[in-house]
Structures are given as structure tokens and as C-alpha cells.
Amino acid sequence: TVGGIKPGCFKIGNTGGMMDNILASKLYRPGSVAYVSRSGGMSNELNNIISQNTNGVYEGIAIGGDRYPGSTYTDHVIRYQNDDRVKMIVLLGEVGGVEEYKIVELLKQKKVTKPLIAWCIGTCAEHITSEVQFGHAGASANALGETAACKNAALRASGALVPDSFDDLGNKIRQTYDELVQKQIIVPQPEVPPPAVPMDYAWARELGLIRKPASFMTSIC
């Protein structure tokens, strides 16, 4: 997978991108929102969406899109449920597989009680008549229940906060965050500007902003 990030502590793999993106997405300090995603690329988009609509990410994990991942949604959602520093959870699933239904059962059994915003990407797949593989090894619906639309409907029915489309995901996250702030479950802290970070040498050289001075060395004296 692309990895994971725990702002203010460490990151694994390429999660968060370059330093300028880490600063723009407030990944240099912890927030109140934890997420788990199958897609690594979309996990970085979640970093961006969450930072724009809340006080930031507390932890984010991309589990990868293989049929048999090393960890599951359930593993991380249960961890987030049991961590008092996490106030709300975001789940980004996708077409294919049935792992999201385990989250549905957790919600029904009240084992997950924190606000959980969920969306399964790949809803366009049902409009394509031929069988299409959507990138990941697991991103292909082999039954009606594995479609993104069915999983979104099941999550919504079990109590998850499911937007009408991916475009509305940020709005749903913002709405949930504002409600938690009003209830004082989340108490926003003043933003402390991060220290200035020097530009990466290789990047600056590629942009032509710096050069290595010419030098001449000799052993004759």
C-alpha cells in the first residue's frame, strides 16, 4: 500500500506526499479525524478534504486494494473507536469485496458509536455493461452485493453518514465536524503556524533556483 500517517508522529511509505503538501494538509500536527481507505491515491485526497473541513487528521491508513490485504477496515475502525483522541471516523471503500458489510454489522451491534462517514467509490461501474476492472485486484463486483451502490445503501441503513456522491463527501464531513464542535465533543485549538521548511535541494535544483558553484582544486603549491 502507499502506507499510513499519524500526524505529529510519523508516516509510513509515500502517504502525505511532499513536504509542501504535508504543510498544506496540516499533517504536521494531529487533528480529531481518523480515516481508513483502500485506495492509496484517494487517501491523500482524504488528507486534503479532511484538512479543509475539520481540524485535521489524527491518523490515516491505506490498506491497499488487494483481495487479501494485510489489515482490514474492521481492524482500524475498532482501533479508532477505542481511541478517545479520535472523535469521528471516515471510511472510503470501493466496488468489489464484502469487507464493508463487516462495518455494517459493527454499526448495527453498536460496537461503533462514533460518527462514521462512509462512501464506496466506483458507483459508475453499474452503468458499464461490460465487465471492467477498476484498478485494484479487489475492485471488481462479482455479485450484486459487491457493487458500490449496494454497499453505500447498506452503510446508510445501518447508521453510517453516507453522502449523496463523492463530491458531497467534504460537505458531510464538515457538517458532522461542526455538530461535534457545537456539542463540545471537539474543542478546536488555535492554529500554530509551522516553522518555515527549507526547499528540498534536489527540487530547487530541478527548478533552476540554485546551482553548485564551479571549483578548481590542485595539489600544486
C-alpha positions in Angstrom: 0.0 0.0 0.0 1.0 3.6 -0.1 1.3 3.5 3.7 -0.2 5.5 6.5 0.3 8.6 8.5 0.0 9.7 12.2 0.4 13.5 12.1 2.9 14.8 14.6 4.4 11.4 15.0 5.5 9.6 11.8 4.5 8.5 8.3 5.0 5.2 6.5 5.6 5.0 2.8 4.6 7.8 0.5 1.5 8.9 2.4 1.1 12.7 2.6 3.3 13.4 -0.4 6.0 16.0 -0.5 6.7 18.5 2.3 4.6 21.3 0.8 1.6 19.0 0.7 2.2 17.9 4.3 2.1 21.6 5.3 -0.9 22.4 3.2 -2.9 19.4 4.6 -1.9 20.2 8.2 -0.2 16.8 8.6 2.4 18.2 10.9 0.1 18.1 13.9 -2.8 15.8 14.9 -6.5 16.6 14.4 -9.6 14.7 15.5 -10.5 12.7 12.4 -9.2 9.2 11.6 -9.7 7.5 8.3 -9.1 4.2 6.6 -9.1 3.8 2.8 -8.5 1.0 0.3 -7.0 3.4 -2.2 -3.6 5.0 -1.6 -4.1 7.8 -4.0 -7.5 8.6 -2.6 -6.1 8.6 0.9 -4.0 11.6 0.0 -7.2 13.2 -1.3 -8.8 12.4 2.0 -5.9 14.2 3.8 -6.8 17.3 1.7 -10.6 17.0 2.2 -10.4 16.5 5.9 -7.9 19.3 6.5 -10.2 21.7 4.6 -13.3 20.8 6.6 -12.1 19.9 10.1 -9.2 20.5 12.5 -7.3 17.8 10.6 -6.3 14.1 10.5 -5.5 12.2 13.7 -4.5 9.1 11.8 -4.9 7.8 8.3 -4.3 4.3 6.8 -4.5 3.0 3.3 -4.9 -0.8 3.5 -4.5 -1.4 -0.3 -6.8 -2.8 -2.9 -5.7 -6.5 -3.0 -8.2 -9.3 -2.4 -6.3 -10.3 0.7 -4.9 -7.2 2.4 -2.6 -7.3 5.4 -5.2 -5.4 7.5 -8.9 -4.7 7.1 -11.3 -1.8 7.6 -12.5 -3.5 10.8 -9.1 -3.7 12.3 -8.6 0.1 12.1 -12.2 1.2 12.7 -12.2 -0.7 16.0 -8.9 0.9 16.9 -10.3 4.3 16.2 -13.5 3.5 18.2 -11.4 2.6 21.2 -9.1 5.7 21.0 -10.5 8.7 22.9 -8.5 11.1 20.8 -10.4 10.1 17.7 -13.8 11.9 17.6 -15.0 10.9 14.1 -14.2 8.3 11.6 -14.1 8.3 7.8 -14.3 5.1 5.7 -13.5 5.1 2.0 -14.4 1.8 0.4 -14.8 0.8 -3.2 -16.6 -1.6 -5.6 -15.7 -5.2 -5.0 -15.5 -7.4 -1.9 -17.7 -7.5 1.1 -15.5 -6.1 3.8 -17.7 -3.1 4.2 -20.5 -5.3 5.4 -18.5 -6.1 8.5 -18.6 -2.4 9.3 -22.4 -2.5 8.8 -22.6 -5.3 11.4 -20.5 -3.3 13.8 -22.8 -0.3 13.5 -25.9 -2.5 13.9 -24.4 -4.1 17.1 -23.5 -0.6 18.4 -19.8 -1.6 18.6 -19.0 1.5 16.6 -20.8 4.5 18.2 -18.6 7.4 17.0 -19.9 9.3 13.9 -18.7 7.3 10.9 -18.8 9.0 7.4 -18.6 6.4 4.7 -18.5 6.3 0.9 -17.7 3.5 -1.5 -16.3 4.7 -4.8 -17.0 3.0 -8.1 -20.7 3.8 -8.4 -20.2 4.4 -12.1 -19.4 0.7 -12.6 -23.0 -0.4 -12.7 -23.6 1.9 -15.7 -21.0 0.0 -17.7 -22.4 -3.1 -19.4 -19.1 -5.0 -19.9 -17.0 -6.3 -17.0 -14.4 -3.7 -16.0 -11.5 -4.0 -13.6 -11.2 -0.7 -11.6 -7.5 -0.7 -10.9 -7.3 -2.7 -7.8 -7.2 -6.5 -7.7 -10.3 -6.5 -5.5 -12.2 -3.7 -7.4 -14.5 -5.8 -9.4 -18.0 -6.7 -8.4 -18.7 -10.4 -8.7 -22.2 -10.2 -7.2 -24.9 -7.5 -6.7 -23.9 -7.1 -3.1 -20.3 -6.1 -4.1 -21.4 -3.1 -6.0 -20.6 0.3 -4.6 -24.3 1.4 -4.7 -25.4 -1.6 -2.6 -22.7 -1.1 0.0 -23.4 2.6 0.3 -27.1 1.8 0.8 -26.3 -0.8 3.5 -24.0 1.6 5.3 -26.6 4.3 5.3 -29.3 1.9 6.6 -27.1 0.8 9.5 -26.4 4.4 10.7 -23.3 5.5 8.8 -23.3 9.0 7.4 -23.3 8.5 3.7 -23.2 11.4 1.3 -25.2 11.5 -2.0 -22.0 11.4 -4.0 -18.2 11.7 -3.6 -18.5 15.4 -4.5 -20.6 15.8 -1.3 -18.2 13.9 1.0 -16.4 17.1 2.1 -19.7 18.7 3.0 -20.8 15.7 5.0 -17.5 15.7 6.9 -17.8 19.5 7.6 -21.4 19.1 8.8 -20.5 16.3 11.2 -17.5 18.2 12.5 -19.5 21.4 13.1 -22.1 19.4 15.1 -19.3 17.8 17.3 -17.9 21.3 17.9 -21.3 22.6 18.9 -21.6 19.7 21.4 -18.1 20.5 22.6 -17.0 16.9 21.8 -14.3 18.6 19.7 -12.7 21.7 21.1 -10.7 23.4 18.3 -7.3 24.6 19.3 -5.7 27.8 18.0 -3.7 27.2 14.8 0.0 27.5 15.4 1.9 28.2 12.1 4.6 25.6 11.4 8.2 26.7 11.2 9.4 27.5 7.7 10.8 24.5 5.9 13.7 25.0 3.5 13.1 23.8 -0.1 14.4 20.4 -0.9 17.8 20.7 -2.6 17.0 18.3 -5.5 13.7 20.0 -6.2 15.3 23.5 -6.0 18.0 22.4 -8.4 15.4 21.0 -10.8 13.5 24.3 -10.8 16.8 26.1 -11.5 16.7 28.1 -8.3 20.1 27.1 -7.1 23.4 26.0 -8.7 26.6 24.4 -7.5 29.5 26.9 -7.8 32.3 25.9 -10.1 35.5 25.0 -8.3 39.1 24.1 -9.2 41.3 22.1 -7.0 45.0 21.4 -7.3 47.7 19.8 -5.3 50.4 22.1 -6.6 51.6 24.7 -4.1 
